Amino acid sequence: MFELLAELFSRTLKKYKSAEVGKEKRVLFFQSLFWIVCAFISLILYIPRDLSIVEVLIAVVVFIFTIYSAIRALKYFKIL
């Protein structure tokens, strides 16, 4: 799980570091910030009202674990 997150962050940071002009860096920063805010807002809007915080956190952990397992399986079979 941490490898996946580290890889995603490293790709973003590589783009950020390779940007030459300050304006490009600022644009990349605001794009990243915009998508993070959009994802957070959509997460909040799609959660049903009768769920507790614990249930939501469990669902998020299970989702991340499922994605991690799928990616590990694809790497194991050398598909990815």
FIRO-268809 format. One record per residue: residue number from 1; x, z, y of N, C-alpha, C, O in turn. Coordinates in steps of 0.1 Angstrom, whole numbers, plus 2048, in hexadecimal, padded with zeros to 3 digits. Each point is the difference from the previous one (the first is absolute). Layout:
REM FIRO-268809
NUM X Z Y X Z Y X Z Y X Z Y .
...
END
This chain:
REM FIRO-268809
1 808 800 7F4 7F8 800 80C 809 800 80C 7FD 7F8 80A .
2 80D 811 7F6 809 800 80C 808 7F4 801 803 7FC 80B .
3 800 7FD 7EA 808 7F4 801 7F8 7F5 807 805 7F8 808 .
4 7EE 807 7F4 7F7 7F6 807 7FF 803 80F 801 7F7 808 .
5 7FD 815 7FB 7FF 803 80F 80D 7FE 807 800 7FB 80B .
6 80B 808 7EE 80D 7FE 806 802 7F1 802 806 7FC 80A .
7 7F6 7FC 7EC 802 7F2 801 7F8 7FA 80C 805 7F7 807 .
8 7EE 80D 7FA 7F8 7FB 80B 806 804 80D 800 7F8 809 .
9 804 815 7F8 806 804 80D 80D 7F9 803 803 7FC 80C .
10 805 801 7EA 80D 7F9 802 7FD 7F2 805 808 7FB 808 .
11 7EE 7FE 7F2 7FD 7F3 805 7FC 800 80F 804 7F8 808 .
12 7F4 812 7FB 7FB 801 80E 80C 803 809 802 7FA 80B .
13 807 80F 7F1 80B 804 808 80A 7F4 801 807 7FF 80A .
14 7FB 7F9 7EB 808 7F4 801 7FC 7F7 80B 808 7FA 807 .
15 7EA 803 7F9 7FB 7F8 80A 803 806 80E 803 7F9 80A .
16 7FB 814 7F7 802 807 80D 80E 7FF 804 803 7FE 80C .
17 807 804 7EB 80E 800 803 805 7F2 803 809 7FE 809 .
18 7F1 7F8 7F1 804 7F2 802 7FB 7FA 80D 804 7F6 804 .
19 7F2 811 802 7FB 7FB 80D 80A 802 80A 806 80A 802 .
20 7FD 7EB 806 80B 800 809 7FC 805 80E 807 808 806 .
21 7EE 7F4 7FE 7FC 804 80E 7F7 80C 7FF 7F9 803 7F6 .
22 808 805 815 7F8 80C 801 7F1 7FD 7FF 7F8 808 7FB .
23 804 7EC 80A 7F2 7FD 800 7FB 7FE 7F1 7F5 804 7FD .
24 813 7F5 7FB 7FD 7FE 7F2 7FE 80D 7F9 7F7 802 7F8 .
25 812 808 80B 7FF 80D 7F9 7F3 807 804 7F9 806 7F8 .
26 804 7F9 815 7F3 806 805 7F4 7FA 7F9 7F7 807 7FD .
27 809 7EC 802 7F5 7F9 7FA 7FF 804 7F1 7F4 803 7FC .
28 817 7FE 7FD 7FF 804 7F2 7FB 80F 7FF 7F9 803 7F7 .
29 80C 805 812 7FB 80E 800 7F1 801 802 7F9 807 7F9 .
30 802 7F2 811 7F2 800 803 7F7 7FA 7F4 7F5 804 7FE .
31 811 7F1 7FC 7F9 7FB 7F5 7FF 80A 7F4 7F5 801 7FA .
32 816 805 803 800 80B 7F6 7F6 80B 803 7F8 804 7F8 .
33 808 800 815 7F7 80B 804 7F2 7FC 7FF 7F7 807 7FC .
34 806 7EC 808 7F2 7FB 7FF 7FB 800 7F2 7F5 804 7FE .
35 813 7F7 7F9 7FB 800 7F2 7FF 80D 7F9 7F7 802 7F8 .
36 812 808 80C 7FE 80D 7FB 7F3 807 805 7F9 806 7F9 .
37 805 7F8 814 7F3 805 806 7F4 7FA 7F9 7F6 806 7FD .
38 80A 7EC 801 7F5 7FA 7FA 7FE 805 7F2 7F4 802 7FC .
39 816 800 7FC 7FF 805 7F3 7FA 80E 800 7F8 803 7F7 .
40 80D 805 812 7FB 80E 800 7F1 800 804 7F9 808 7FA .
41 803 7F0 810 7F2 800 804 7F7 7FB 7F5 7F6 805 7FD .
42 80F 7F0 7FC 7F8 7FB 7F5 7FF 80A 7F4 7F5 801 7FA .
43 815 806 804 800 80B 7F6 7F6 80A 803 7F8 804 7F8 .
44 807 800 814 7F7 80B 805 7F1 7FA 7FF 7F7 807 7FC .
45 807 7ED 808 7F3 7FA 800 7FA 7FE 7F2 7F4 800 7FE .
46 815 7FD 7F8 7FB 7FD 7F3 7FE 80C 7F7 7FB 7FF 7F5 .
47 809 80D 810 7FE 80C 7F8 7F2 805 802 7FB 802 80B .
48 7FE 800 7E9 7F2 805 801 800 80E 806 80A 808 7FF .
49 7EB 7FC 808 7FF 80D 807 800 80C 7F7 804 80A 804 .
50 7F7 7F4 7EF 7FE 80C 7F8 80C 803 7F8 800 809 7F7 .
51 80C 7F0 80B 80C 803 7F9 808 80B 807 800 800 80C .
52 806 808 7EC 809 80B 806 80E 7FA 803 803 7F5 7FB .
53 805 812 80C 80D 7FB 803 809 800 7F4 808 7F7 7FE .
54 7F6 812 7F9 807 801 7F3 7FD 7F3 7F8 80A 7FA 7FA .
55 7EA 802 805 7FC 7F4 7F8 806 7F4 806 805 7F7 7F9 .
56 7FC 808 814 805 7F4 807 810 800 7FD 805 7F5 7FD .
57 801 816 804 80F 801 7FD 803 7FC 7F2 80A 7F9 7FD .
58 7EE 80C 7FA 802 7FD 7F2 7FE 7F1 7FD 808 7FA 7F9 .
59 7EE 800 80E 7FE 7F2 7FF 80C 7F8 805 804 7F6 7FA .
60 801 80E 811 80B 7F9 806 80D 801 7F7 807 7F6 7FE .
61 7FB 816 7FC 80B 802 7F7 7FF 7F7 7F4 809 7FA 7FB .
62 7EB 806 7FF 7FD 7F7 7F4 802 7F2 804 806 7F8 7F7 .
63 7F6 803 814 801 7F2 804 80F 7FD 802 804 7F5 7FB .
64 804 813 80B 80E 7FE 802 807 7FF 7F2 809 7F8 7FE .
65 7F3 812 7F9 807 800 7F3 7FC 7F4 7F8 809 7FA 7F9 .
66 7EB 801 808 7FC 7F4 7F9 808 7F3 805 805 7F8 7F8 .
67 7FC 807 815 808 7F5 806 80E 801 7FC 807 7F6 7FC .
68 7FF 816 804 80E 802 7FC 802 7FD 7F1 809 7F9 7FD .
69 7ED 80B 7FB 801 7FC 7F1 800 7F1 7FE 807 7FB 7F8 .
70 7F0 7FF 80F 7FE 7F1 7FF 80D 7F9 804 805 7F7 7F9 .
71 801 80D 812 80C 7FA 804 80C 803 7F7 808 7F7 7FD .
72 7F9 815 7FE 80A 803 7F6 7FE 7F8 7F3 80A 7FB 7FA .
73 7EA 803 802 7FE 7F8 7F4 804 7F1 802 806 7FA 7F8 .
74 7F7 801 814 804 7F2 803 80F 7FF 801 805 7F6 7FC .
75 801 814 809 80F 800 801 806 801 7F2 80A 7F9 7FC .
76 7F0 80F 7FB 805 802 7F2 7FF 7F3 7F9 809 7FC 7F9 .
77 7EC 7FC 808 7FF 7F4 7F9 806 7F4 808 7FE 7F4 7FC .
78 809 80F 80E 807 7F7 809 7F8 7F5 805 804 7F4 801 .
79 7F0 80F 803 7F6 7F7 807 802 801 80F 7FF 7F6 807 .
80 805 816 7FD 802 802 80E 80F 802 803 804 802 80C .
END
